[in-house]
Amino acid sequence: MDDEGDGIMIPHVIIELALLIIIIRCVYVAFTLAQNRSRKWLEIAFYLSVAIIAFSFLV
């Protein structure tokens, strides 16, 4: 029996993969938004913030 509770355990590798995908996607979207003529700075800041938070969970 698990000491962690009755919840379903997600393997650590899958969590790391998901965080890596989040980081890559957010950096890509922020880079794409930054290339546009009319830059939406709030959206760029949002995606970079999500990437930073995901990176902090990964490390």
Buried (B, 14 or more C-beta within 10 A) or exposed (E): EEEEEEEEEEEEEEEEEBBEEBBEBBBEBBEEBBEEEEEEEEBBEBBBEBBEBBBEEEE
